[in-house]
Amino acid sequence: MNNQRSFFFNVDWLTVLLYLMLCVIGWFNIHAAVFDETHPSIVDTATNYGKQFIYINVSIVVAIVILLLESRFLTALAPAFYGVTVLLLIIVLVVGRNVGGNQAWINMGGGFRLQPSEFAKFSTCLLLARYLSSVNIKVTELKSFFIAAAIIGFPMLLIMLQPDTGSTLVFCSLIFVLYREGLSPYFLIIAGLLISLFVLTLLFNPLYIILIMAVLTGLIIYMFKRNRQFVLTMLIGLGICIAFIFCVKFIYTSVLKPHQTERINILLGITTDLRGKGYNVNQSKIAIGSGKLWGKGYLHGTQTKYAFVPEQSTDFIFCTIGEEWGFAGSVVVLSLYLFLILRVIYLAERQRSPFSRIYGYGVASVLFFHVVINVGMTIGLVPVIGIPLPFISYGGSSLLSFTILLFLLIKLDSNRMGIV
């Protein structure tokens, strides 16, 4: 009886409530996005919204099982979880089903498919937390940094082979975990600088950019000419930036896929293709804008009803929210995500165990990346890379993996007064 009472009071029910609210919002919006008049019932399992109802119930059962587990198992089994997901990522490259150009799915029969890349997110967070929380491990040391990078990078490599660029980039968000654990902020500054140089090189003549950088570097060196180490660092940095600028063309033409470069061109305004590669984003912005302040009402979205936006129940589900719920509804949904992410960070910070804290920041990083990129691509702020909106987009693998990701943290938090 005491254990049951302790379980009830220790679980962070506010986070659970936010999770349930987002799941229900997602279920109703999937119903609106792919509504079929011949199957009007929202629990009709012949439809995607009926299947989502099943996925929600299965996820809730899995969440309850996680809450009943012993927290110490999570630390002990982290390598096993990681190993299984890596094995599945290898298997999908051999026997996987190709959907939308990505060989990312394993057919489970009965119309259900498994996407291993979704489950790799929580298993990578678990193993990363276990490694970084080990005795005498400091991310500021070169060896520890490279091992942590390898833990993150190995699933990224396998997912990139599918190829699934969107899911691959999600793992880059885990750099914030390393930053929280002591990684120098210069890594984030360098990453931001390289991204900026990449974009500027696409928009302007590279020689102009090099000239401006050289002039600015010269001025800085003149101001700090007595500090020889600083001058040397600036010159090395300038050389790296110039080399990167000359590599941009190679990356753009030889590394990125043609459809990816086209999407970037459209985003940056280099080209316009409203009937081709830019069609999805253009229709998405029309749908969201047409909702105005209060929206057109549930099941009354014309862009949604007539299927103008492809993938509207998955990657572009936010369009349905914007059109039928309007600006007010969109703000409510984004506020729920903001509260959830801030709550996850709060849970992470109150942990006594380094393992739980590091894992919590992994959860926050993955959720933040998904929300920002998914919403950003629907309103034309980032290229379309095809990642779901957590707990809202249609899909069993997505919902189940995000549920596991979040409830593992809730379980760890419920036992925060113990040693994990």
C-alpha positions in Angstrom: 0.0 0.0 0.0 2.8 2.4 0.8 4.6 1.6 -2.5 1.3 2.4 -4.4 0.9 5.7 -2.6 4.5 6.5 -3.1 4.2 5.7 -6.8 1.1 7.9 -7.1 2.5 10.9 -5.4 6.0 10.8 -6.9 5.0 10.7 -10.5 5.0 14.2 -12.1 1.4 14.3 -13.2 1.6 17.7 -14.7 4.0 16.3 -17.4 1.6 13.4 -17.9 -1.3 15.8 -18.3 0.6 17.8 -20.9 1.4 14.6 -22.8 -2.2 13.4 -22.8 -3.4 16.8 -24.0 -1.0 16.8 -26.9 -2.0 13.2 -27.8 -5.7 14.1 -27.8 -5.1 17.3 -29.9 -3.1 15.2 -32.3 -5.9 12.5 -32.6 -8.6 15.1 -33.4 -6.4 16.9 -35.9 -5.6 13.7 -37.7 -9.4 13.1 -37.8 -9.8 16.5 -39.4 -6.8 16.1 -41.8 -7.9 12.8 -43.4 -11.6 12.9 -42.6 -13.6 10.3 -44.6 -17.4 10.8 -44.8 -17.9 7.1 -45.3 -16.1 6.5 -42.0 -17.1 9.4 -39.8 -16.4 7.8 -36.5 -13.2 9.0 -34.9 -12.5 5.4 -33.5 -13.1 3.6 -36.8 -10.0 1.4 -37.1 -10.3 1.3 -40.9 -9.0 4.9 -41.0 -5.8 6.6 -39.9 -7.5 8.4 -37.1 -8.9 5.1 -35.8 -5.5 3.6 -36.0 -4.1 6.6 -34.1 -6.6 5.8 -31.3 -5.1 2.4 -31.1 -1.6 3.8 -31.0 -2.5 6.2 -28.2 -3.9 3.3 -26.1 -0.9 1.1 -26.8 1.4 4.0 -25.9 -0.5 4.6 -22.6 -0.1 0.9 -21.7 3.6 1.1 -22.5 3.9 4.3 -20.4 2.2 2.5 -17.4 4.6 -0.4 -17.8 7.6 2.0 -17.7 6.3 3.7 -14.6 6.1 0.2 -12.9 9.7 -0.7 -13.8 12.6 -0.5 -11.4 14.6 2.6 -12.3 18.0 0.9 -11.9 17.1 -1.3 -14.9 17.2 1.7 -17.1 20.8 2.4 -16.4 21.8 -1.3 -16.6 20.0 -1.9 -19.8 21.0 1.2 -21.7 23.7 -0.6 -23.8 21.2 -3.3 -24.6 18.6 -0.8 -25.8 21.2 0.9 -27.9 22.4 -2.4 -29.3 18.9 -3.5 -30.3 18.1 -0.3 -32.1 21.4 -0.3 -33.9 20.7 -3.9 -35.0 17.2 -2.8 -36.2 18.8 0.1 -38.2 21.1 -2.5 -39.9 18.2 -4.8 -40.6 16.1 -2.1 -42.1 18.8 -1.4 -44.7 18.5 -5.0 -45.8 14.8 -5.9 -45.6 13.3 -2.4 -45.1 10.4 -1.1 -47.1 11.0 2.0 -49.2 8.4 4.8 -48.5 8.8 8.2 -50.0 12.4 7.5 -51.1 13.6 6.3 -47.6 14.2 2.7 -46.8 13.3 3.3 -43.2 10.4 0.9 -42.4 10.1 -2.7 -41.4 6.8 -4.3 -42.4 5.3 -5.9 -39.3 2.2 -7.3 -41.1 -1.5 -6.3 -40.7 -0.8 -2.8 -42.2 1.6 -1.9 -39.4 5.2 -0.8 -40.0 8.1 -0.1 -37.6 10.5 2.8 -38.0 13.7 1.9 -36.1 15.1 5.5 -36.4 12.4 6.8 -34.1 13.4 4.4 -31.3 17.1 5.1 -31.8 16.5 8.6 -30.3 15.7 7.4 -26.8 18.2 4.5 -26.8 21.0 7.0 -27.8 20.0 9.4 -25.1 20.1 6.5 -22.5 23.6 5.3 -23.5 24.9 8.9 -23.8 23.6 9.5 -20.3 25.2 6.3 -18.9 28.6 7.1 -20.5 28.7 10.8 -19.4 27.6 9.9 -15.9 30.3 7.4 -15.5 33.1 8.0 -13.0 36.0 10.2 -14.2 34.3 11.0 -17.5 34.6 14.7 -18.5 33.3 15.9 -21.9 36.0 18.5 -21.9 38.6 15.8 -22.4 39.3 14.9 -26.0 38.9 11.1 -25.5 35.6 11.5 -23.7 34.3 13.9 -26.3 35.1 11.6 -29.2 33.5 8.6 -27.5 30.3 10.7 -26.8 30.4 11.9 -30.4 30.7 8.2 -31.6 27.6 7.2 -29.5 25.6 9.9 -31.2 27.2 9.5 -34.6 26.9 5.8 -35.2 23.1 5.8 -35.4 23.3 9.0 -37.5 25.5 7.2 -40.0 23.1 4.2 -40.3 20.0 6.5 -40.7 21.8 8.6 -43.3 22.3 5.4 -45.4 18.5 5.0 -45.6 18.7 7.9 -46.5 16.6 9.9 -43.9 18.1 13.4 -43.6 15.5 14.6 -41.2 15.9 11.9 -38.6 19.7 12.1 -39.0 19.7 15.8 -38.1 17.7 15.2 -34.9 20.7 13.7 -33.3 22.6 16.9 -33.8 20.4 18.4 -31.1 22.2 16.3 -28.5 25.1 18.8 -28.7 23.1 20.8 -26.2 23.5 17.9 -23.8 27.2 18.0 -24.2 27.1 21.8 -23.7 25.2 21.3 -20.4 27.8 18.9 -19.2 30.7 21.3 -19.8 31.4 21.4 -23.5 32.9 24.8 -24.5 30.3 27.2 -26.0 32.9 27.8 -28.7 31.6 24.6 -30.4 28.1 26.2 -30.7 29.6 29.4 -31.9 31.7 27.6 -34.6 28.7 25.6 -35.7 26.6 28.7 -36.0 29.4 30.4 -37.9 29.7 27.6 -40.4 25.9 27.4 -41.0 25.9 31.2 -41.6 28.9 30.9 -44.0 27.1 28.1 -45.9 24.0 30.2 -46.4 25.9 33.4 -47.3 28.0 31.5 -49.8 24.8 30.3 -51.5 23.4 33.9 -51.6 26.5 35.9 -52.5 29.7 35.7 -54.5 32.2 33.7 -52.3 35.0 36.1 -53.2 33.1 39.0 -51.6 32.6 37.1 -48.4 36.3 36.1 -48.2 37.3 39.7 -48.8 35.0 41.0 -46.0 36.2 38.3 -43.6 39.9 39.1 -44.4 39.3 42.8 -43.8 37.5 42.2 -40.5 40.2 39.7 -39.4 42.9 42.2 -40.2 41.3 44.9 -38.1 40.9 42.5 -35.1 44.5 41.4 -35.5 45.7 45.0 -35.6 43.8 45.7 -32.3 45.3 42.7 -30.6 48.6 42.5 -32.4 50.6 42.1 -29.1 48.9 38.8 -28.3 50.6 36.4 -30.7 48.6 33.4 -29.7 45.4 35.2 -30.4 46.7 36.4 -33.8 47.7 32.9 -34.7 44.3 31.6 -33.7 42.5 34.2 -35.8 44.7 33.4 -38.9 44.0 29.7 -38.5 40.3 30.4 -38.1 40.3 32.5 -41.2 42.0 29.8 -43.1 39.5 27.2 -42.0 36.6 29.5 -43.0 38.0 30.1 -46.4 38.5 26.4 -46.9 34.9 25.7 -45.8 33.6 28.4 -48.3 35.4 26.6 -51.2 33.9 23.3 -50.0 30.3 24.6 -50.0 29.9 24.1 -53.7 31.1 20.4 -53.4 28.8 19.8 -50.4 25.8 21.4 -52.2 26.3 19.5 -55.5 27.8 16.2 -54.4 26.6 15.5 -50.9 23.1 16.8 -50.8 20.4 15.2 -52.9 18.8 17.2 -55.7 15.5 17.5 -54.0 17.3 18.8 -50.9 19.2 21.5 -52.8 15.9 22.5 -54.5 14.2 22.9 -51.2 17.0 25.1 -49.8 17.0 27.2 -53.0 13.3 27.7 -52.6 13.7 28.6 -48.9 16.4 31.2 -49.6 14.5 32.6 -52.6 17.2 31.6 -55.1 14.5 29.9 -57.2 10.7 29.8 -57.2 8.7 26.6 -57.9 5.2 26.9 -56.5 3.9 24.0 -58.6 6.9 21.7 -58.0 9.2 21.4 -55.0 7.8 24.5 -53.4 4.2 23.4 -53.6 3.9 21.8 -50.2 5.3 24.8 -48.3 3.2 27.3 -50.4 0.0 25.4 -49.7 0.9 25.0 -46.1 1.3 28.7 -45.7 -2.0 29.3 -47.5 -3.7 26.9 -45.1 -2.3 28.4 -42.0 -2.9 32.0 -43.1 -6.5 31.2 -44.1 -7.3 30.3 -40.5 -6.8 33.9 -39.4 -7.4 34.6 -35.7 -9.9 31.9 -34.7 -9.8 29.4 -37.5 -12.5 28.0 -39.8 -13.8 25.5 -37.2 -13.4 21.8 -36.7 -13.8 19.8 -39.9 -14.4 23.0 -41.9 -10.9 23.6 -43.3 -11.2 23.9 -47.0 -7.4 23.4 -47.7 -7.6 20.4 -45.4 -10.9 19.0 -46.8 -9.7 19.1 -50.4 -6.2 17.7 -49.7 -4.3 20.6 -51.0 -1.4 20.0 -48.6 0.3 16.6 -49.0 1.3 14.6 -45.9 -1.1 16.7 -43.8 -1.7 14.1 -41.1 2.0 13.5 -40.6 4.8 16.1 -41.4 2.3 18.9 -42.1 -0.2 18.3 -39.4 0.4 21.9 -38.0 -1.4 23.2 -41.2 -4.6 21.6 -39.9 -4.2 23.3 -36.5 -3.5 26.7 -38.2 -6.4 26.5 -40.6 -9.1 25.1 -38.3 -8.0 26.6 -35.0 -6.5 29.7 -36.3 -3.7 31.8 -34.7 -5.3 31.4 -31.3 -5.3 27.6 -31.5 -1.7 27.6 -32.9 -0.6 29.7 -29.9 -2.3 27.3 -27.5 -0.5 24.2 -29.1 2.9 26.0 -29.1 2.4 27.1 -25.5 1.7 23.5 -24.5 5.0 22.5 -26.2 6.8 25.3 -24.5 5.4 24.3 -21.1 6.3 20.7 -21.7 9.9 21.4 -22.7 10.4 23.9 -19.8 9.0 21.2 -17.5 11.3 18.6 -18.8 14.3 20.9 -18.2 13.0 21.6 -14.7 12.7 17.8 -14.0 16.3 17.4 -15.4 17.7 20.1 -13.1 16.1 18.7 -9.9 17.7 15.2 -10.4 20.2 14.0 -7.8 21.6 11.5 -10.3 23.9 12.7 -13.2 22.4 9.9 -15.3 18.9 11.2 -14.9 19.9 14.8 -15.4 21.8 14.1 -18.6 19.0 11.9 -20.0 16.5 14.7 -19.1 18.4 17.2 -21.2 18.5 14.7 -24.0 14.7 14.5 -23.9 14.4 18.3 -23.9 16.9 18.6 -26.9 15.0 16.1 -29.1 11.6 17.6 -28.3 12.8 21.1 -28.9 14.4 20.2 -32.3 11.3 18.4 -33.5 8.9 21.2 -32.6 11.1 24.0 -34.0 11.9 22.3 -37.3 8.5 20.8 -37.9 6.6 24.1 -37.3 9.4 26.0 -39.0 9.1 24.0 -42.2 5.3 24.4 -42.4 5.6 28.2 -42.3 8.6 28.3 -44.7 11.3 29.2 -42.2 13.4 26.0 -42.6 13.8 23.5 -45.5 11.3 20.6 -45.6 13.2 17.6 -44.1 10.3 15.5 -43.0 10.2 15.0 -39.3 7.0 14.5 -37.2 5.4 16.9 -34.7 5.8 15.1 -31.3 2.6 13.4 -30.0 0.5 15.1 -32.7 1.6 13.7 -36.1 0.1 10.4 -37.3 2.2 7.3 -36.8 2.6 4.5 -34.3 6.4 4.4 -34.3 6.6 8.2 -33.7 4.1 8.3 -30.9 5.4 5.2 -29.2 9.0 6.3 -29.4 8.2 9.8 -28.0 6.1 8.2 -25.3 9.0 6.0 -24.2 11.4 8.9 -24.5 9.3 11.1 -22.1 8.1 8.4 -19.7 11.6 7.1 -19.0 12.4 10.6 -17.7 9.1 10.7 -15.7 10.1 7.3 -14.2 13.6 8.4 -13.3 12.2 11.6 -11.8 9.7 9.6 -9.6 12.7 7.9 -8.1 14.9 11.0 -7.8 15.3 10.7 -4.1 16.9 7.3 -4.6 20.2 6.5 -6.4 20.0 5.6 -10.1 
